[in-house]
Amino acid sequence: MADEVILLDFWPSMFGMRVKIALAEKGIEYEYKEENLWNKSTQLLQMNPVHQLIPVLIHNGKPVCESLVMVEYIDEVWKDKSPLLPTDPHQRAHARFWTDFVDKKVFDVSKRIWSTKIEENESTKKELIETFKILEGKLRDKPYFGGETFGFVDLALITFYSRFYSAEMFGNFSIEAEFPEINAWAKRCMQKDTVAKSIPDQKKVYEFLVQMRKQLGLD
Amino acid sequence: MEEVKLLGAWPSPYCYRVIWALRLKCVKYEYVEEDLSNKSDLLLQYNPVHKKIPVLVHRGKPIAETNVILEYIEEVWPHNPLLPDHPYDKALARFWTKFEEDKSPTFFAFFHGVGEEQEEATKEAKKLLKIIEEHGLGEKKFFGGNKIGLTDLAFGWLSGWLEVMEEAVGVKLLEANSFPHLKAWTKTFKEVPVIKENLPDPDEMLPYFKSLREKFIASATS
C-alpha cells in the first residue's frame, strides 16, 4: 500500500519550511494543504488539538506535530535515503543541541523583532547578533554546520533565510555585512534544489510581516 | 572502561531526569555537585554556550541540554528502553517532552509570580495540566503506556517537586478531583523502584522552596 502523506502548513512558516525540505530531501510525494490561520480547518483542529498550529504531517492518517519531531520522524521512517541526522550518537547529540539552540536563540528571539514596536528592538537585536556570532564561530571553515554535507542543523536554521530581509529591515542591520560566513553558508544551502524550492521569497515574507504588524497596530 | 560523569545541582529536576535514566539503565556514573552561584571551570568548559547543568560527560566528551542528554543515553545504552521502537510512538513521546519544555515557564511563573501575575499563571497552569491529563496521559498507566519512558521522566517533577512548590506558594494546582489520572500517575511514578530511591527529600526541599518563594515575594514588593 502506498504511503499517504499530507502536510498542513502556512506558507511563511519557517517551521513548515523545515518539513518541506526534509520531505524533498527524501523524495517523498505528499499533498500540500495551505491553512488559513484565521479560519483553521477542522482537519487541523483534529490533527493538532493541543496546539492547533501548523505544520502538521499526516502519515497514513496519523498526525505528527512539532517541526523537529516531524523531521526526525521523516528521517526514521524513510531511512534508506539522504540521512538527515548522523548515525554516531555523539554527533547526533551535537546536532540536536544546536537545533535546540537555533529554536531558542534564533527563532524565539527573532519573533520578538517583528511582533514588537521598533523602539523595543534594540535589546532583541543585540541578542540576535550575539547568537549569530556564536553560530558563525560554530561554522568556522566548514561548508555546512553538519560538516561536508547539509544536515539537521543546516535544515533547522536555513529556513530563517526567508526572514533575513525582514530582520534587516526591522532590526536595521545587515546580515551580509556583519555575518559574511553565515551569509555565504545560506547562499550555499540555497543552491540545493530541495532547499530553494521550499523557501519563499524574502521580500514576499517581509510584505506579509509588514501587513501583520499593521494589523497588530505596531506601525 | 566507560567513564560517565554527571554535573548537576540539587534539587534540579532536570538533573534528576538524567539520574533516573542512568539508573533505569544501570549505568554507573560519577556525580559532581555544582555550586550554581560559583560555577566551576569544568562546567564553563563543558557547557560554554549555556553554562548550565545538567551536563553529561562520556569518554571525556560533554553533552548538554537535558532532552539531548536523555536521547543520547537512550542511544548509547539501548537496554531497558525509554523510548518506544515505532517511529510514530517515538514522535509522540518527543512531542510531549517538547510540550513540557515549552510550557515550563508557566509553572515557573506560578512559583515565581505574585498577585495578579500569580493568579494568571495559576489559571494557565491548570489549563496545561488539563491538556496533559486528557491528551498526554489519558487512561494509560504511564505516558509511554505500560512502562516508564522519557515522557514520564520529563513530567517527573509533577511527582516530587510540585507538591512542595504548591505548599510554598499556598495554592493547590494538581487536585485529584480535577486531574484524577495525573494524580494517580504521580503515585505510580513514585513507586517505580529507581524513582523511589532517587527523589530529593521533601523535608529538605520544603525550606529550600519556601526561602526561594520569600525571595521572589520580597523582590516583587520592594
Interface residues (C-beta under 8 A of the other chain):
Chain A: P49 V50 H59 K62 V64 C65 E66 L68 V69 M70 E72 Y73 E76 V77 P89 H90 R92 A93 R96 F97 D100 F101 I134
Chain B: V49 H58 K61 I63 A64 E65 N67 V68 I69 E71 Y72 E75 V76 P87 Y88 K90 A91 R94 F95 K98 F99 I131 H135
